[in-house]
Amino acid sequence: MNADSAPGDGHFDEIGAAVSAAGFTVTQRRYPRDLHYSRQQWLDHAFTHSNHLTLDAAEANELRRRLADRIGPDGVAVHSEALAVRASPAP
């Protein structure tokens, strides 16, 4: 599968066209968000995920150290976007 066209990547055109062809009016609204996390905030967040929680202590400490080095003192900038879609019967 091509990473640029993976399901859930925010490209709604094909599905929207199919729903419209089925007789619905499709509207969509995007909600973009730009956030910044300090290094510590990002590490705290990362270690709430099960694939990190299941590491033994030595592996978790090593991963935390390596991530902290990689992130650096400036933290992490994150862009996310939610997509809300409404399909209603065409008039």
C-alpha positions, 0 to 999 in steps of 0.5 A: 500500500502506498503511504501517500494514499493509505486509508484515513489519510484525510483524502475523502474525494472518492467516498464523498463522490460515491455518497453523492452519487447515491443521492446524498448531499455531502458537506465536510468541515475540517478542523486544523490544529497546530500544537507545540509540546515541550520535550517532557510533554511529548515523552510523557505522552509517548509513554502512555501508549501500550507499545511503550508501556510493555517495554521492560525498564531498561528498554523503556529508559533507553528509548526515553533517552534516545527520544529526548536526544532526538527531540532536543530542547525545542520540543515538538510541533504537531499539526493535526486535522479532524474531518467532520462529514455530513451526508443528508438526503438530497432535496 
